[in-house]
Amino acid sequence: MSDSGKWPSNGSPEDGSGSTEPTISFEKNTPTGPGPVYGAPDPKYSTPTYGTPGVDEQGQFGPPPGTGYPPPSEGSGQYGAPQYDGPQYGGPQYGAPQYGGPQYPGGPGYMDPMAPYGRHPVTGEPFSDKQKLTAGLLGILLGAFGAGRFYLNQPGIAVAQIAVTWLTCGIGGIWPLIDGILMLTGSVRDQHGRPLRD
């Protein structure tokens, strides 16, 4: 079998053995068909030279000469689109009415009358007019006197905290302390069941 890999016109290998297996050529400089060529590059092959786009030989930026639109003729005085004598249309002019469609509540400057202090971002409940920080600090610092619950306008719980704290000789003061911490975390609600605002 020949190592050249060439086939005669009758479709059988050159050696005439009748085998139809293709052969691979290992000879130097013998192309076997399309595919990658390995080895040293051809010294006669020259790579095309590409310049930096938009830079001419002097290092100046801009389009290459001879491309683009021709310069304007004398007397035209302007580049760009042709000028027409008809009405010019563009964006809205100052003082012109702006029609953006219907205005829905919730835009800038809009206040929900049912939630003047805003709404909870997850549940959508309206916030209370009472603050977490104020209620929590009053509950922690003056909880023995029921100050946190008086602030939230819950006098029944406030009186119960006073009674428990004084009847237990101060041991019951743990209740207003924990209650004040819960107020700071937002777990306690006001008299109407609304969450405390930040």
C-alpha positions as CSV (number, residue, x, y, z in Angstrom):
1,M,0.0,0.0,0.0
2,S,1.3,3.4,-0.9
3,D,1.9,6.2,1.7
4,S,1.0,8.9,-0.7
5,G,-2.8,8.7,0.0
6,K,-3.6,9.3,-3.7
7,W,-6.3,7.3,-5.4
8,P,-6.5,6.6,-9.1
9,S,-9.6,7.4,-11.1
10,N,-11.0,3.9,-10.8
11,G,-11.5,4.2,-7.1
12,S,-9.0,1.6,-5.9
13,P,-5.6,2.2,-4.3
14,E,-2.6,2.6,-6.4
15,D,-1.0,-0.7,-5.4
16,G,-3.9,-2.6,-6.9
17,S,-4.5,-4.8,-3.8
18,G,-8.2,-4.1,-3.8
19,S,-8.3,-2.6,-0.3
20,T,-10.5,0.4,0.0
21,E,-9.0,1.8,3.2
22,P,-7.7,5.4,3.0
23,T,-4.1,5.9,3.8
24,I,-2.4,8.7,5.7
25,S,0.6,10.3,4.3
26,F,3.6,11.0,6.6
27,E,5.7,12.5,3.9
28,K,6.9,16.1,4.3
29,N,5.2,18.8,2.3
30,T,2.5,16.5,1.0
31,P,-1.0,18.0,1.6
32,T,-3.6,15.4,2.5
33,G,-6.6,17.6,1.9
34,P,-8.5,20.3,3.9
35,G,-7.6,20.7,7.5
36,P,-4.9,22.3,9.7
37,V,-1.4,22.4,8.4
38,Y,1.3,21.8,11.0
39,G,4.9,22.8,10.8
40,A,6.9,26.0,10.0
41,P,4.9,28.8,8.3
42,D,5.4,29.4,4.6
43,P,8.0,32.1,4.1
44,K,6.2,33.4,1.0
45,Y,3.0,34.0,3.0
46,S,2.6,37.6,4.1
47,T,0.1,38.7,6.8
48,P,-2.2,41.5,5.9
49,T,-1.5,44.7,7.7
50,Y,-4.3,46.3,9.6
51,G,-4.1,49.7,11.1
52,T,-5.9,51.0,14.2
53,P,-9.4,52.0,13.1
54,G,-9.9,55.7,12.9
55,V,-6.1,56.6,13.1
56,D,-4.3,57.7,10.0
57,E,-0.5,57.5,9.2
58,Q,0.2,60.8,11.1
59,G,-1.5,59.4,14.3
60,Q,-4.6,61.7,13.8
61,F,-8.0,60.3,14.7
62,G,-10.8,60.5,12.2
63,P,-12.3,58.7,9.3
64,P,-9.9,57.6,6.5
65,P,-9.7,60.1,3.7
66,G,-12.1,59.6,0.9
67,T,-14.9,58.2,3.2
68,G,-18.0,59.8,4.5
69,Y,-20.0,62.7,3.1
70,P,-18.4,65.2,0.8
71,P,-17.8,68.7,2.3
72,P,-20.7,71.1,1.9
73,S,-20.8,73.2,-1.2
74,E,-20.0,76.9,-0.9
75,G,-22.9,78.9,0.4
76,S,-24.7,76.2,2.2
77,G,-23.0,77.0,5.5
78,Q,-24.4,74.1,7.5
79,Y,-23.8,70.4,7.8
80,G,-26.6,68.0,8.6
81,A,-30.1,67.5,7.5
82,P,-31.6,69.7,4.9
83,Q,-33.7,72.6,6.1
84,Y,-37.3,72.8,5.2
85,D,-39.6,75.8,5.1
86,G,-42.5,73.9,6.8
87,P,-43.2,73.7,10.5
88,Q,-40.4,72.2,12.6
89,Y,-41.4,69.4,14.9
90,G,-39.4,68.3,17.9
91,G,-39.8,67.7,21.6
92,P,-42.3,69.6,23.7
93,Q,-41.5,73.3,24.0
94,Y,-41.4,75.2,27.3
95,G,-44.9,76.3,28.3
96,A,-46.5,73.7,26.2
97,P,-49.0,71.4,28.0
98,Q,-47.6,68.0,29.1
99,Y,-49.9,65.1,28.8
100,G,-48.5,62.1,30.5
101,G,-51.7,60.2,30.9
102,P,-53.8,59.8,34.1
103,Q,-52.2,60.7,37.4
104,Y,-52.5,57.8,39.9
105,P,-52.0,58.2,43.7
106,G,-48.7,57.2,45.1
107,G,-46.5,59.5,43.1
108,P,-44.1,62.0,44.6
109,G,-45.8,64.3,47.1
110,Y,-48.8,62.0,47.5
111,M,-49.9,61.2,51.0
112,D,-52.2,58.3,51.7
113,P,-55.0,59.6,54.0
114,M,-55.4,56.2,55.6
115,A,-51.6,55.9,56.4
116,P,-50.2,59.4,57.0
117,Y,-46.9,57.8,58.4
118,G,-46.5,55.4,55.6
119,R,-47.2,51.7,55.2
120,H,-45.3,48.6,56.2
121,P,-43.3,47.4,53.1
122,V,-44.2,43.8,53.4
123,T,-47.7,43.6,54.9
124,G,-49.0,47.0,53.6
125,E,-50.4,47.9,57.1
126,P,-50.4,51.6,58.0
127,F,-47.7,52.6,60.5
128,S,-48.6,54.0,63.9
129,D,-47.9,57.6,64.8
130,K,-45.8,56.3,67.7
131,Q,-42.1,55.5,67.2
132,K,-40.2,52.2,68.1
133,L,-37.2,54.0,69.6
134,T,-39.2,56.3,71.9
135,A,-41.4,53.5,73.1
136,G,-38.5,51.1,73.6
137,L,-36.3,53.5,75.5
138,L,-39.2,54.5,77.8
139,G,-40.0,50.9,78.4
140,I,-36.4,50.0,79.3
141,L,-35.5,53.1,81.3
142,L,-38.9,53.9,83.0
143,G,-40.7,50.6,82.6
144,A,-41.2,50.3,86.4
145,F,-43.5,53.3,86.1
146,G,-45.2,51.9,82.9
147,A,-43.9,54.8,80.8
148,G,-43.6,52.7,77.5
149,R,-47.2,51.5,77.6
150,F,-48.5,54.9,78.7
151,Y,-46.7,56.3,75.6
152,L,-48.5,53.7,73.4
153,N,-51.8,54.8,75.0
154,Q,-52.3,51.4,76.7
155,P,-53.0,52.4,80.3
156,G,-54.3,49.0,81.4
157,I,-51.0,47.2,80.7
158,A,-49.1,50.2,82.1
159,V,-50.9,50.0,85.5
160,A,-50.3,46.2,85.5
161,Q,-46.6,46.7,85.0
162,I,-46.5,49.2,87.9
163,A,-48.4,46.9,90.2
164,V,-46.3,43.8,89.4
165,T,-43.0,45.7,89.7
166,W,-43.9,47.2,93.1
167,L,-45.7,44.2,94.6
168,T,-42.8,41.9,93.9
169,C,-40.3,44.4,95.3
170,G,-38.7,45.1,91.9
171,I,-38.4,41.4,90.7
172,G,-41.3,42.0,88.4
173,G,-39.3,44.8,86.7
174,I,-38.0,42.2,84.3
175,W,-41.4,42.4,82.5
176,P,-41.1,46.1,81.5
177,L,-37.5,45.5,80.5
178,I,-38.4,42.7,78.1
179,D,-41.4,44.7,76.9
180,G,-39.1,47.6,76.1
181,I,-36.8,45.4,74.1
182,L,-39.7,44.0,72.2
183,M,-40.9,47.5,71.4
184,L,-37.4,48.3,69.9
185,T,-37.6,45.2,67.6
186,G,-41.1,46.2,66.4
187,S,-43.0,43.3,67.9
188,V,-45.3,45.5,70.0
189,R,-48.2,47.3,68.3
190,D,-50.0,50.5,69.3
191,Q,-53.6,50.7,70.7
192,H,-55.1,50.3,67.3
193,G,-53.0,47.3,66.4
194,R,-50.8,49.2,63.9
195,P,-47.0,48.5,63.8
196,L,-44.7,51.1,65.3
197,R,-42.9,53.3,62.8
198,D,-39.1,53.7,62.7
